Amino acid sequence: MPRLEPRPEPSRAMMLASPLLAALAMLATGSLLFLFLGQEPLHAFYVYFIKPASTAYGVGELLLKATPLILCGVGLAIGFRADVHNIGADGQLTMGAIAAGCVALYFDGVQAHWVLPLMLLAGALGGMAWAAIPALLRTRFNTSEILVSLMLVYIAYLLLSYLVHGPLRDPAGYNFPQSKMFGESATLPLLVEGLRVNAALPLSLLCVLGAWFFCKHTFAGYRMRIGGMAPAAALYAGFSAPKNVWLAFLVSGALAGIAGVGEVAGPLGQLQPSVSPGYGFAAIIVAYVGRLHPVGVLLASLLMSLLYIGGESAQIELQLPSAITGLFQGLLLFYLLAADLFIHYRFKPRQRALTNPAEIPA
């Protein structure tokens, strides 16, 4: 049977080309999928990928859904560069939304400019506090940050459900599990009248710029990159692995928490049983499709956002199931991992063992 053999260091062009190849393979598989579902592929692709962004409102929705993906994706990419795998961004987003929602409800009726900045601060701290748990367990007890951060996601979901069904439920909300609507001072201003895209978008772009500067021009960013690429060399140079773990989790947790604020202070305007359709998990795909580079994450977020709104358009016009969105996301990640496998490794036939003494060379 063939075996995998590492290739020489792949070129930058090959690494940048692999997301494009993965997207093309996703589209090719999507064509077959639409045929099996009884849809004409060209029309289905138009409905899924072009029509949703063909109007000003559609572009606004594209940018709206891209915003939390940018924030979560940038934070995860910084951690992945250091080989720190935070899988719990959706839980940190949820905790950021809870913290910001508590601030908004506590100061309900207060018309002041400091309410919204206080919500952003509370959201960032909420996400950081939730991310600090797997960081502490990883550095103190050497637990798997993947498992811990993932399990904490569902604890955050249950905590949000408890709050909106109990202490934070709107007493005038006809027993629906949701909080009161936030006041005007606790909601993000809209960028364009008539569209839902809000001030969280320019904030996310500032985070992309800040992440690029951090990774490119700071010693901490250099230390994290070396720690991920060559742990032995980083240890020999005296770089602290626990510092990398803490910094990666706190940064990604803060950005995910801010993304949660953008949801509850933006399109939702209140706390609900669910504040995210899975942005934290989709951001993992975004980070890898963007090659762990802040600008790449920005572009990958737009693609993933298009998959979200395209899936909604396909449900309405083509009567396709909602799972079509997750299917396309999974295909994109699968083909990206497959492309990376062939970039970093090659198949080499396994040599046949010599069992006949006559075949043994003298």
C-alpha positions in Angstrom: 0.0 0.0 0.0 1.2 3.6 -0.7 2.4 5.7 2.2 2.5 9.4 2.8 5.9 11.2 2.5 6.4 14.8 3.4 7.1 17.2 0.6 9.6 20.0 0.7 8.3 23.3 2.1 5.3 24.4 -0.1 5.5 27.7 -1.9 3.4 30.7 -0.9 1.6 30.5 -4.3 0.5 26.9 -3.6 -0.8 27.8 -0.2 -2.8 30.7 -1.6 -4.1 28.6 -4.4 -5.5 25.8 -2.3 -8.6 27.8 -1.0 -9.4 28.6 -4.6 -9.1 25.0 -5.6 -11.3 24.0 -2.6 -14.0 26.6 -3.6 -14.0 25.3 -7.2 -14.3 21.7 -6.0 -17.1 22.8 -3.7 -18.9 24.3 -6.7 -18.4 21.2 -8.8 -19.8 18.9 -6.1 -22.6 21.4 -5.6 -23.6 21.0 -9.2 -24.0 17.2 -8.7 -25.9 17.9 -5.5 -28.4 20.2 -7.2 -28.9 17.7 -10.0 -29.7 15.0 -7.4 -32.2 17.4 -5.8 -33.9 18.0 -9.1 -32.6 21.5 -9.6 -31.0 23.0 -12.7 -27.4 23.7 -11.6 -27.0 27.1 -13.3 -30.3 28.4 -12.0 -29.6 27.0 -8.6 -26.1 28.7 -8.5 -27.7 32.0 -9.5 -30.2 31.7 -6.7 -27.6 30.6 -4.2 -24.6 32.8 -5.0 -25.6 35.8 -7.2 -29.2 36.8 -6.5 -28.7 37.3 -2.7 -26.1 40.0 -3.3 -27.7 41.6 -6.3 -29.5 44.3 -4.4 -28.4 46.9 -1.9 -30.4 45.1 0.9 -28.7 41.8 0.0 -25.2 43.4 0.2 -26.2 44.8 3.6 -27.2 41.4 4.8 -23.9 40.0 3.4 -21.9 42.5 5.4 -24.1 42.0 8.5 -23.4 38.2 8.6 -19.8 38.7 7.7 -19.1 40.9 10.7 -19.3 38.2 13.5 -17.4 35.8 11.2 -14.6 38.4 10.8 -14.3 39.0 14.5 -14.4 35.4 15.5 -12.2 34.3 12.6 -9.5 36.8 13.3 -9.2 35.8 16.9 -9.1 32.1 16.1 -6.5 32.6 13.4 -4.2 34.3 15.9 -4.5 31.3 18.2 -4.2 28.7 15.4 -0.9 30.4 14.4 0.5 29.5 17.8 -0.9 25.9 17.6 -3.6 26.8 20.2 -6.9 25.4 19.1 -9.8 27.3 20.5 -13.0 25.5 19.3 -15.3 27.3 21.7 -15.7 30.7 20.0 -19.5 30.2 19.8 -19.7 29.8 23.6 -17.5 32.9 24.1 -19.7 34.8 21.7 -22.8 33.7 23.7 -21.2 34.8 27.0 -20.2 38.1 25.5 -23.9 38.6 24.4 -25.1 37.7 28.0 -22.7 40.1 29.6 -23.6 42.9 27.3 -27.3 42.1 27.6 -27.1 42.3 31.4 -25.6 45.8 31.1 -28.2 46.9 28.7 -31.1 45.7 30.9 -29.5 47.1 34.1 -29.3 50.5 32.5 -32.6 50.2 30.8 -34.1 53.7 30.2 -30.8 55.4 30.7 -30.1 57.7 27.7 -26.3 58.1 27.8 -23.5 57.7 25.3 -21.5 55.6 27.7 -23.9 52.7 27.7 -22.9 51.2 24.4 -19.1 51.3 25.1 -19.8 49.7 28.5 -21.6 46.9 26.7 -18.7 46.4 24.4 -16.3 46.2 27.4 -18.6 43.8 29.2 -18.9 41.6 26.1 -15.2 41.5 25.6 -14.6 40.7 29.3 -17.4 38.0 29.2 -15.8 36.3 26.2 -12.3 36.5 27.8 -13.6 35.1 31.1 -15.1 32.1 29.3 -12.0 31.6 27.2 -9.8 31.8 30.4 -11.2 28.5 31.6 -9.7 26.2 28.9 -6.5 28.4 29.0 -6.2 27.7 32.8 -6.8 24.0 32.5 -4.4 23.7 29.5 -1.5 25.5 31.3 -2.2 24.1 34.8 -3.3 20.6 34.2 -2.3 20.0 30.5 -5.9 19.2 29.5 -7.0 19.3 25.9 -8.2 22.8 25.1 -10.2 21.4 22.1 -12.4 19.3 24.3 -12.8 21.8 27.2 -13.6 24.8 24.9 -16.0 22.7 22.9 -17.9 21.5 26.0 -18.1 25.1 27.4 -20.1 26.1 24.3 -23.0 24.0 25.4 -22.8 25.2 28.9 -23.0 28.8 27.6 -26.1 27.8 25.5 -27.8 26.4 28.5 -27.0 29.4 30.7 -28.5 31.7 28.1 -31.6 29.5 27.8 -32.0 29.6 31.6 -31.7 33.4 31.8 -34.2 34.2 29.0 -36.6 31.6 30.5 -36.2 33.0 34.0 -34.4 36.0 35.5 -34.1 38.0 32.3 -37.4 37.2 30.7 -39.5 40.1 29.7 -42.5 40.3 32.1 -44.6 41.9 29.4 -43.5 39.5 26.7 -46.5 37.1 26.8 -44.3 34.4 28.4 -42.0 34.2 25.3 -38.3 33.3 26.3 -36.7 36.6 25.5 -35.6 39.7 27.3 -36.9 43.2 26.9 -35.9 45.1 23.8 -32.8 47.2 24.4 -33.1 50.9 24.5 -31.8 53.2 21.8 -28.6 54.0 23.8 -27.9 50.2 24.0 -28.1 49.5 20.2 -25.5 49.9 17.5 -26.2 52.7 15.0 -27.0 51.7 11.4 -24.5 52.6 8.8 -27.1 53.1 6.0 -30.7 53.9 6.4 -32.9 51.0 5.3 -30.2 48.4 5.8 -29.4 46.3 8.9 -25.6 46.6 8.7 -24.4 48.5 11.7 -21.3 50.0 13.4 -20.0 46.6 14.3 -18.7 46.3 10.7 -16.1 49.1 10.9 -15.2 47.8 14.3 -14.4 44.4 12.8 -12.3 46.0 10.0 -10.3 47.8 12.7 -9.8 44.5 14.4 -8.5 43.0 11.1 -6.0 45.9 10.8 -5.0 45.5 14.5 -4.5 41.8 14.0 -2.3 42.3 11.0 -0.1 44.8 12.8 0.1 42.4 15.8 1.1 39.4 13.7 3.5 41.3 11.5 5.1 44.0 13.7 5.1 42.9 17.3 7.3 40.6 19.3 4.3 38.8 20.8 3.0 38.0 17.4 6.4 36.7 16.3 6.7 34.6 19.4 3.3 33.0 18.8 4.1 32.3 15.2 7.4 30.6 16.1 5.7 28.7 18.9 3.3 27.3 16.4 5.8 26.5 13.6 8.7 25.2 15.7 7.8 24.5 19.3 11.3 23.1 20.0 13.0 26.2 18.6 10.7 28.4 20.6 11.5 26.5 23.8 15.2 26.8 23.1 14.9 30.5 22.5 13.2 30.9 25.9 9.7 31.7 24.6 7.0 30.9 27.1 4.4 28.4 25.8 1.9 29.2 28.6 2.0 32.9 27.6 1.1 31.9 24.0 -1.9 29.9 25.3 -3.2 32.6 27.5 -2.7 35.3 24.9 -4.4 33.3 22.2 -7.4 32.4 24.3 -7.9 35.9 25.7 -7.6 37.6 22.4 -10.0 35.2 20.6 -12.4 35.3 23.6 -12.5 39.1 23.6 -13.2 39.3 19.9 -15.8 36.6 20.0 -17.4 38.4 22.9 -17.5 41.6 20.9 -19.2 39.6 18.1 -21.9 38.6 20.6 -22.4 42.3 21.5 -22.8 43.0 17.7 -25.6 40.5 17.5 -27.7 41.4 20.6 -27.1 45.2 20.2 -27.6 45.0 16.4 -30.1 42.9 14.5 -31.6 41.1 17.5 -31.9 44.0 19.9 -32.5 41.7 22.8 -31.4 38.4 24.4 -33.0 35.4 22.8 -32.6 31.6 23.4 -30.1 31.6 20.5 -28.0 34.6 19.5 -25.8 32.8 16.9 -26.6 30.3 14.1 -23.1 28.8 14.6 -20.8 31.7 13.7 -18.2 30.5 16.2 -17.9 27.1 14.5 -18.1 28.6 10.9 -15.2 30.9 12.0 -13.0 27.8 12.2 -13.5 27.2 8.5 -13.1 30.9 7.9 -9.7 31.0 9.6 -8.3 28.1 7.6 -9.7 29.2 4.3 -8.1 32.6 5.0 -4.8 30.8 5.6 -4.7 32.2 9.2 -4.0 35.7 7.7 -6.2 38.6 8.9 -6.8 39.8 5.3 -7.5 36.3 4.2 -10.0 35.9 7.0 -11.8 39.0 5.8 -12.2 37.6 2.3 -13.2 34.1 3.6 -15.8 35.7 5.9 -17.5 37.3 2.9 -17.6 33.9 1.2 -19.0 32.2 4.3 -21.5 35.0 4.7 -22.6 34.4 1.1 -23.2 30.7 1.9 -25.4 31.8 4.8 -27.6 34.2 2.9 -27.5 31.9 -0.2 -28.8 29.0 1.9 -31.7 31.2 3.0 -32.5 32.2 -0.5 -32.4 28.6 -1.7 -34.8 27.6 1.1 -37.3 30.2 0.0 -37.1 30.0 -3.8 -35.9 26.4 -4.5 -37.6 24.8 -1.4 -34.3 23.2 -0.4 -33.7 22.1 3.2 -31.8 24.4 5.6 -29.1 21.8 5.9 -27.8 22.9 2.5 -25.9 25.7 4.1 -24.0 23.4 6.5 -23.4 21.0 3.6 -21.6 23.6 1.5 -19.6 24.8 4.5 -18.5 21.2 5.2 -17.6 20.6 1.6 -15.4 23.8 1.6 -13.5 22.6 4.7 -13.2 19.0 3.4 -11.7 20.1 0.1 -9.4 22.6 1.7 -8.0 19.9 4.0 -7.6 17.6 1.1 -5.8 20.2 -0.9 -3.5 20.9 2.0 -2.8 17.2 2.4 -1.6 17.0 -1.2 0.4 20.2 -0.8 2.3 19.0 2.2 2.5 15.2 1.4 2.8 12.9 -1.5 1.9 9.3 -2.0 4.9 7.0 -2.4 4.5 3.3 -3.1 5.5 1.1 -0.2 8.5 -1.1 -1.1 7.7 -4.8 -1.1 9.4 -6.8 1.6 12.0 -9.3 0.4 11.0 -12.7 1.6 12.8 -14.9 -0.9 16.5 -15.3 0.1 17.4 -15.3 -3.6 16.1 -11.7 -4.0 18.5 -10.4 -1.3 21.4 -8.6 -3.0 24.9 -10.0 -2.3 
